[in-house]
Amino acid sequence: MKTYTYLLISIAVLFTCTACNQTSKHKTIKLAHGLDVNHSVHKAMLKMGENLKEISGGKLSVKIYPNQQLGSERENLELLQIGSLDMTKVSVGVLENFAPKMKVLGLPFLFRNKQHSFNVLDGPIGQQLLNESEKYRLKGLCYYDAGSRSFYTKDKPINTPEDLKGMKIRVMESVTAMDMVRSLGGSPTPISWGELYTSLQQGVVDGAENNPPSFYLSRHYEVCKYYSIDEHTVLPDVLVVGTQFWNSLSSQEQEWLQEATKRSVAYQRELWAISEKEALEAVQKEGVEVIYPDKKPFAEKIQNIYEQYKDDEEMYSLIQQIQQTK
């Protein structure tokens, strides 16, 4: 009931904004997301808005609602589907609940390194997956770099998979993420990002997993003093528009938006590399012990997840295509 009420309030606010925009000579795209305004992805979306305004000659602009102002990532996707929101940024881990094939990108230790992930995402496989979501009234525009996800914990460091045994680890609402933590011996606990700080404080969970900038900007380092860089998953963020909104644009407007989005990707990747380094340095200054465990035992523990897909011809083929990408 709480979520339903929240959604109704968000829809009312957005319809009010839409009514205001209809009197204007230009279109204002409503974009909501859950990140802090200092995050590289938020900055990239600001840049995308600036580029779009320039490319379109002022005919298109972007209004951004950060910090979960209009709901969680899942709620924002639902708003896109009913046409009450135009655009959002979500993690692939959440998007897989709406576009099932996206879950392939959440498989642990799928990518050999960062360049391998870029080659996949920027190539035909990445585009195929972006197109896949259209049948669910969602259109993926691009991928933003979200680095690698690793475990951070309150009371003890994670040096081996055995250290996770019995620990409650926060995960996104992602079946793949839950399977991964379960395979490593932990107890996966889905909690929304906005509620995680308090949940860590109160002991609802013993730890979580995310990339360095998110760990730092969320201030979770104030509660969790161990960060084990096992880099189990490389989960990109995805910029998504609702197909209802997309189809309301002219072909020229669609080209403008695609071009502005493309430019923002290169900009965001540059910012990400800087923010990742700065975040690790900052949390260490705050007393966090950064650990670099041997990744091999973690990778071996999750092989059963890959075995589950052998009977799914389409998904297993996707996995093989990704692994074979140079």
Secondary structure as the mmCIF struct_conf table of DSSP 4:
data_model
#
loop_
_struct_conf.conf_type_id
_struct_conf.id
_struct_conf.beg_label_comp_id
_struct_conf.beg_label_asym_id
_struct_conf.beg_label_seq_id
_struct_conf.end_label_comp_id
_struct_conf.end_label_asym_id
_struct_conf.end_label_seq_id
HELX_RH_AL_P HELX_RH_AL_P1 LYS A 2 ASN A 21
TURN_TY1_P TURN_TY1_P1 GLN A 22 THR A 23
BEND BEND1 SER A 24 HIS A 26
STRN STRN1 LYS A 27 ALA A 32
BEND BEND2 LEU A 35 LEU A 35
TURN_TY1_P TURN_TY1_P2 VAL A 37 ASN A 38
BEND BEND3 HIS A 39 HIS A 39
HELX_RH_AL_P HELX_RH_AL_P2 SER A 40 ILE A 55
TURN_TY1_P TURN_TY1_P3 SER A 56 GLY A 58
BEND BEND4 LYS A 59 LYS A 59
STRN STRN2 LEU A 60 TYR A 65
TURN_TY1_P TURN_TY1_P4 ASN A 67 LEU A 70
HELX_RH_AL_P HELX_RH_AL_P3 GLU A 73 GLN A 81
TURN_TY1_P TURN_TY1_P5 ILE A 82 GLY A 83
BEND BEND5 SER A 84 SER A 84
STRN STRN3 MET A 87 SER A 91
HELX_RH_AL_P HELX_RH_AL_P4 VAL A 92 LEU A 95
TURN_TY1_P TURN_TY1_P6 GLU A 96 PHE A 98
BEND BEND6 ALA A 99 ALA A 99
HELX_RH_3T_P HELX_RH_3T_P1 PRO A 100 GLY A 106
BEND BEND7 LEU A 107 LEU A 107
TURN_TY1_P TURN_TY1_P7 PRO A 108 PHE A 109
BEND BEND8 ARG A 112 ASN A 113
HELX_RH_AL_P HELX_RH_AL_P5 LYS A 114 LEU A 121
TURN_TY1_P TURN_TY1_P8 ASP A 122 ASP A 122
BEND BEND9 GLY A 123 GLY A 123
HELX_RH_AL_P HELX_RH_AL_P6 PRO A 124 GLU A 132
HELX_RH_3T_P HELX_RH_3T_P2 SER A 133 TYR A 136
TURN_TY1_P TURN_TY1_P9 ARG A 137 ARG A 137
STRN STRN4 LEU A 138 TYR A 144
STRN STRN5 ARG A 149 THR A 153
BEND BEND10 LYS A 154 LYS A 156
BEND BEND11 ASN A 159 THR A 160
HELX_RH_3T_P HELX_RH_3T_P3 PRO A 161 LEU A 164
TURN_TY1_P TURN_TY1_P10 LYS A 165 GLY A 166
STRN STRN6 LYS A 168 VAL A 171
BEND BEND12 GLU A 173 GLU A 173
HELX_RH_AL_P HELX_RH_AL_P7 VAL A 175 SER A 183
TURN_TY1_P TURN_TY1_P11 LEU A 184 GLY A 185
STRN STRN7 SER A 187 PRO A 190
HELX_RH_3T_P HELX_RH_3T_P4 TRP A 193 GLU A 195
HELX_RH_AL_P HELX_RH_AL_P8 LEU A 196 GLN A 201
TURN_TY1_P TURN_TY1_P12 GLN A 202 GLY A 203
BEND BEND13 VAL A 204 VAL A 204
BEND BEND14 ASP A 206 ASP A 206
STRN STRN8 GLY A 207 ASN A 210
HELX_RH_AL_P HELX_RH_AL_P9 PRO A 212 LEU A 217
TURN_TY1_P TURN_TY1_P13 SER A 218 ARG A 219
HELX_RH_3T_P HELX_RH_3T_P5 HIS A 220 GLU A 222
TURN_TY1_P TURN_TY1_P14 VAL A 223 VAL A 223
STRN STRN9 TYR A 226 THR A 233
STRN STRN10 ASP A 237 GLY A 242
HELX_RH_AL_P HELX_RH_AL_P10 THR A 243 SER A 248
BEND BEND15 LEU A 249 LEU A 249
HELX_RH_AL_P HELX_RH_AL_P11 SER A 251 LYS A 285
TURN_TY1_P TURN_TY1_P15 GLU A 286 GLY A 287
HELX_LH_PP_P HELX_LH_PP_P1 VAL A 288 VAL A 288
STRN STRN11 GLU A 289 ILE A 291
BEND BEND16 LYS A 295 LYS A 295
HELX_RH_AL_P HELX_RH_AL_P12 LYS A 296 LYS A 301
TURN_TY1_P TURN_TY1_P16 ILE A 302 ILE A 302
HELX_RH_AL_P HELX_RH_AL_P13 GLN A 303 GLU A 307
TURN_TY1_P TURN_TY1_P17 GLN A 308 ASP A 311
HELX_RH_AL_P HELX_RH_AL_P14 GLU A 313 GLN A 324
#
